[in-house]
Amino acid sequence: MRDIPTGTLEEGMGAAFFPGCLLIVLACLSISLILSGFSGRNHVEQSAKGADKKETAYPFVGAHLKLPGILTLIVGIYLSLLETFGFLGLTPIFIFVVMKTLQARIKKAALTGLLLTGVIYLIFGIGLQIRFPAGSLWRNFF
């Protein structure tokens, strides 16, 4: 982002102006979320009827962090394998695995993975002509 011109108010906004502003806003919101987690605020849980309320503090470790941890691991694996297998080869599998982790049905997860990958590729790859990683594995075959 350092090589992209940001522009000035007199000259007009450059290509990096909006992403820079977004970066600042997201960083501030992230810091506020982290600080609110350290402040020890209690969260209110409601029962099924909604009448009884009890306050519970969420610890920094525990079962409630299992799903976010698994999803973070899946994203990390996806990003590390993206250059090898390419966008079209790996993204449907990634979407399928994420949806199965979130307990979707196999048919729905597979169909969503294929359709969402196709739509993303049509809009960004063909329509906007953005280059996706082709995958070094496929260069040997084609």
N, C-alpha and C positions, 0 to 999 in steps of 0.2 A: 504494500500500500504506500510505501515511501516514494516509489517511483511515479505514482499516479498524481497528477497535479490536483491540488485542493482548490486553488483559486482564492480570490479575495472578495470582499463585499463590493469593492469598486469594479473589479473585472468580471465578476459573476462567479457562480459556483463551478468548481471543477468536478472531475469525475469521482474524486475521493471525498468530496464534501459530505454527501449523505451517508456513505458507509462510516465515515469518521464520527459523525453525530450519533449514529446508531450504536457505534462501539462505546461511546461515552455513556449513553443512556443505559445500555445493557450492563456495563461495568458498574454503574451506580446502583442499579436495581439488584445486581448480584451481591454487591457488598452489603446492601441493606438486608437482603435475605440471610446472608451469613451472620450478620450481627444480630438479627432477630432470633436466630437459632441459638446463639450463645447467650442471649439475654435471659434464657430460662423461662420464657413465657409458657404458660400452660395452654393446651388446646382443649376445647370443649367437645366431648363426645356425647351424642344423643342416643338414647335407646330407640328401639323400633317404634314405640309409641310417641316419642318426642317429649314426654313429660319429665322423665328423669334425666338429669344432667350430671355428669361427673367430669372432673378435670383430670387430665393425665398429661404428664410430661413425656415427650418422646426422647429417648436416649439417643446418643450418637451411634450406637451399635444395637443391632437386634433384628428380629424377623421382619420388621417393617421396611428394612433396607435391602432385603433379598432380591425383590423384583427390580428395583432400580440398579442394583449391582449387576444382575444378570444382563439387563438391557445395555448397560454401559460396556460390559464385556463383549456383547454381540456387536455393538457399534465399533469397538476397537478392533475386533477381528475383521469386520467388513472393511474398515479403512485400511488395515494392513494388507489385505489381499486384493484390494481394488486394482492396483497397478498390474498385478499378475493375471487376474482373471477377467478384468475389464468390467465396464458398467453393465453392458447387456448380459454378460454371463453370470454376474454375481448378484446384481440387485434383485432379481426375482427371488433368489434363494434367501437373501437377506430379509426381504419383506415377509416371505413365508415363515422364516424362523422367528421373527419378531411377533407376527400374528399368532403363531402356535404358542409362543411364550405367554402371550396375553390370552390364551385359551380359546382361540378361534377354531372353528371346524376346519378340517384338512382341505376340503373342497373350496371353501370360502377363502382360506389363506392362499392356496395355490392360484386361484383365479385372480384375486386381488394383486398378488405379486406380479403376475404376468401383465395384467391390464394396466396397473399403475406404472410399471416400468415402460410399457409401450407408450402411454400417454406422456410421460416425462420425456421420453426420447423424441416423440413427435413434436412436442412443443419446443423443447430447448435444443435438441440435436438437429432437427430438420428445420423447424420454423425459425428459430433464432440463430442457428448455425453455431452453437456452442459445442466445442469438442469435448467428448467424454473419454476417459481412459479406455483404450481399445483392448488392452491386456497383452502383456508380453507372451503369454502362453499361446495365444492364438496366432501369433506371427509365424510360428513354426509350421502351422498347418495351412495357412492361406497365403 
